[in-house]
Amino acid sequence: MTREPLHGAHNATLSLKRSFLTMTMEQDRWSRVKGRLRSTVGEDVYTSWFARMDLEGVQDESVRLSVPTRFLKSWIQAHYAERVLSCWQAEMPEVHRIDLTVRSAVRPVIQPKEAPAPVETRRTPTPELRSTATAPVSANHDALGGSPLDPRLTFASFVVGRSNTLAHAAARQVAEGRRGDPVMFNPLYIHAGVGLGKTHLLQAVTWAGNSGNERKVLYLTAEKFMYGFVAALKTQTALAFKEALRGIDVLVIDDLQFLQGKSTQAEFCHTLNALIDAGRQVVIAADRPPSDLESLDDRVRSRLAGGLVVEMGSLGEELRHGILKSRVAAARAHHATFEVPEEVLHYLARTITHNGRDLEGAINRLLAHSKLNNRPVTLEMAEHEVRDLVRPQEPKRIKIEDIQRVVARQYNVSRSDLLSSRRTANVVRPRQVAMYLAKTLTLRSLPEIGRRFGGRDHTTVLHAVRKIEALVSKDTALSEEVESLKRQLQE
């Protein structure tokens, strides 16, 4: 009667011993595999990518490994999958697959006096991230967390006009390039105001470049670049982040004017230099030319200006009409009966002059009103529905950079003179005029204006404003000069 329990306890002990031996053998193999990896890729690369990779278990023909971040997982899958697999096959020829997962930060507590748990139960892998080690690189480059792409923003939907012909041609040239081709101009820098098509062109380059799966094209907003760099610093994967960026064939950065932080800007500068020196393509968009990006280091601005700098101008009436027709055609793909009379298109193109987004918003309003009320689009309907988009008397938004450029041209000095500490008469008066215009034509505060004029104190700005106010009241020539500058800026 007592033999069965003893026999069961004996079997359990043997099973526990076998599990422990299996785990020990797997860990010994894993140590040897890591040694092979270290000797193959070198100490620096091994430390960056593989030091925090753990073995979860071996089963049949597959090996389960885990890393702490999705960034590491994606990059290892994309660039080192075959190498990891070959190192395992040197130890276990029967292994044909590597399953790489992202482990959770929380580990279950092992109670004292319990036998060691099997390796595969120590962490909770993320099931949806499970994939084979030979998985291809995705089009949006998950390894770096590329910014989302809008499927509508392609070259096919981009309307070309006089103000964007050069920018469009340059973007197409970049998109149609192949790996190994000489780079014609680097970087390609496109600048324009809001809603004039910069983002459309950059995303079109990304879609076209990734469609052939030959080159690695990565689209990032400046904000996403900053987030990725900061996250890499926090997770101690900064070296991996840098190497990942330098492995891109075409790097596309949008809204560069929002790039902030000295360390982030320094990293961007290093990445820019490394890619250009290696013959990789860089495409950048911002709302102003490189010389006006005051928050960036002089070296970065100089490198940006050394490529092809293209401005996308305001939308002419003919181009606005073309954009409206394109948006109507796109809407008709989902609403076959939607029609906009030609007289309505002409009215919209003539009166909505701000940017392309307002034009798209106008078509969306007409579509909604027509479908929800079951009424055809008429000129009267259009006049009513888009009245708030018609802003003929809206004053132009004037930027401090515009003021500095116009004043410098008027007084035959350089913009850097206005920002410098020079106190000669031929520089002091233009600088004071520029500060006065910045205070009267923009909503910027005195401290902000001071910062934009070479880091001056707000009291210096206040003195300049009061000085010019006093002079224009009694100096007719200066008063006429200031009024002329205002007209140039407001046109």
Disulfide bonds with the S-S distance in Angstrom:
none
